[in-house]
Amino acid sequence: MSTTRNLRIGMVVPSLNTIAEDDFRRYCPPEVPYHVHRVRLRSEPGKVTVDDLRQAHLQAVDQSRYVRDMNPGAIVYNCTGASVANGPSNDAVLAEHMTHALGVPCTNTMVAIKEALRAMGINKLVHVSPFADESARIERESLEASGLVVAKSVGLNFTDAREAALMAPSRLVEIARQHSQDGIDGILLSCANVRAMEATEQLERELDLPIITSNGAVLWKMLRMVGWQGNIAGAGRLFQLN
């Protein structure tokens, strides 16, 4: 167990998100406290556009000050699309900007995803996004800009983020099975507002491939950032790394 004093995590999520907190309640170790701030992210009920994501990206520092105030050990801006909405490499720039501005180690969803993919030895992958092609495209371009090979990028064409959150883990298992292919190293189930973390263990067992999810990558990264060490049962191979 870590002897790091400040295990406290601060997380910023879009106002529509109903899944990230559920995943943290289910998988975050009980000795690691976390606190969540919600940022308005919609131009009309349920629908999130790429322009909304760009605006959210620009607001990341100011919105994260709300969790900075309670002195966390690390802060994450947890929205996959917003992480990269202003350019394929701007996830890393955003993390650096937040860290400098807030004086606390900071990251975001796409930075965490890329680190998790590399930690699991995933270089060639299938990428699944619940949203339309434009949102899937900006995520794919960011993955490719970092040197990863995206063998297939799939958009499920949801227009309402709240409906995407209603997909059962079993449906995500079906989708991943359908799009898996020979020659890949793993699958990325993107979006912090889908129940992909709950599907991870079954998929890894059935496909014999590592599965990375947005919330899984974020939790894994945040635990590393605050110095927690250990394994988490039921959360997939990523959480079995030493």
N, C-alpha and C positions, 0 to 999 in steps of 0.2 A: 504494500500500500504506500502511496506517496506521502512524504512528510511536508510537501509544499503547503504553506499556510492558506493561501488564497485560492481555493478550488472553485470559487464562485464564477458562474458563467452568465454573461449577458447576451441575449439573443433578440434580434429585431426581425419580425416577420410581417408579410403583407396582411392587411386587414381582413382579407378573404380566407386566410389560411386557418384551417381547423385541424390539421394533421401533425404539424411539427411538434406542438406541445404534447399531443397524444403519444408520439414516438418517444419523446424525452421522458414522459411519465413511465412509459413501459420499459425503456432500456437504460436510461441514465442511472448510474450507481447512486444509491440513496445518500451517500456521504458527499455527493457533489451537488450543491444547490444551484439552481438556474432561475433566471428571471427574464420575462418576455415583455417587449414593447411592440405594439402594433402600429404600422404605418399605413396610411390611406393609400390604396393602390387600385383604383378603378375609375373609369370615365363614365360608365353606366353600369347598372346593376349586373354583377357577375362577370362582365366582360373585361378582359385585360388586354390592351393593345401593346404593340411594341413601343409606341410613344409613351404609354403609361410606365413601362419598364425603364425607359430612358430617364423619365422624370424621377422615378424612384432611385435610380442610380445616382443622380445628381443630389438627391436629398439624403443620401446615406450617412454622411458625417453628422449633419444636424439632427437627424432622427436618432442616431446612435448615442447622442449625448444624454438621452433620457435614461439609458441603462448605465452609461458612464458614471452618472451621479452616485450610484450605489456601490462604486468601487469594486468592480468585478476583476477577476484575474485575467479574463480575455473576453472579447466581444466578437460576435459573428452577425453579419448581415445576411440573413438566410432567405434568399430568393434567387433561384438559379438563373432565370432570364435577366433579372435586373443586374446581376453580377457582370454580365457581358454585353448589356444592351448598347453601350456606347463604344463598342469596339472589341474585337476578338481577344486582345491582350489586356484589356482594361480591368479585368478581375484582379490581376496582380497589382496594377497601379492603384486601384481602389483600396486594396488591403494596406498598401504602404501609406497612402494618403490618410486613411482612418487612423492607423497606428501613430503617425506623426501628429495629427491634429488632436487626438484624444489622449495620447500619452499612455495607452494601454495596448497590449498585443491584440491585433484585430485581423479578421479574415472574412471570407465570404464563401458562398456555396460552391462556386466554380473552382476557386483555388483549392478548397477542401476536396472536391471531386477529383481534380487532377492529381493531387498528392495521394489520394486513396488508390486511384488507378495504378499509379507507379508503384506504390507499396505492394500491391498485389501482382505486379509483373504484367499488367494488362497494357499492351501496346496497340493491339488491333481489337476493335470492339464493335458491337451493335449498340446504337444509341436510340432510346425510346423516349419521346416527349409526349405529354398528353395533349399538347396544343397544336395549332395549325402550322403549316409548313414554314412560315416566316419566323416564328419563335424557335422552331426546331433548327432552322438554318443558322441563326445567330449562335446557338449553342454548339452546333457541329463545327462551324468556322472557328470558334474559340478552341475546341478540342484539337482540331487539325493544326491551328497556329502554334500549338504547344508541342507539335511533333507526333501526336497520336494519329493512328490510322482508323478512320471511321468506315468500316466495311458497309454499314447500312445505317441510315438515319430515318427514323419512323416518327411521323407526327400523327397523333390519334384524332386530331381535328376537333377537340373540345373547344368551345368558345366561352364557356362559363366555368370558371375555376371551381365553383362550388359543386358542379356536377362531376368534375374530375375527381374531387375528393370522395364522392360516393362510390367509386369503383371498389368492389371487394378485392382483397388480396388474391383470391382465386382467379379473378378476371385478369389481374396483372401477370399471374403465373401463365395463363393461357396465351396472353399476348407475347410474353417473352419466349415461350415454347415456339410459337408460330414464326417468330423472326430470328431465332437462333440459327446459326449456320456453321458449317465446318470451317476450320481455320482461324476462328477468332479466339482471343484470350479471355474474354469476359463480356458482360453485358452491363450497360449503364441504364438504369431506370430513373430518368430525370424528373425533377419537380419536388419541391418540399411540401406540396399539398396533395400527394397521393399516398396510398397505404402500401408503398413498395417495400418498406423495411420489414413488414410482417410477412411478405412473400419471399424474402431472401433465402431463408434456410431451406425451404422446400425446393426452390429453384436450383440452388447450389447442389442439392442432393440429386435431383433429377437430371440436370444437365451436366453435372461435374464441371462447372465453370464458376469462377468467382462473380458475384453480383454486387455492383456498387449502386447505391441509391443516394439521392441528395441528402436526406436527413441522416442516413447512416454515415456518410462521409463527414457531414458537419459534426455529428456527435463524436465520432472518432477523432477528428482534428481538434475539437475543443478540449477533449480529455487530455490529449497530448500537450496542448498549449498550456493547460493549468497544472500539468505534471502528474496527473493520475495514471497509474499503471495497473494493469490487470486484464482479465478476459471477461467477456459478457456472454453468457449462455443464451442461445437462441437468436443472436443478432447477426450471425453469418461469419464467414472466414476472416473478414477484415478485423473483427474483434477477438480473434484468436492469435493475432500477431504479438510477438514478444517485443 
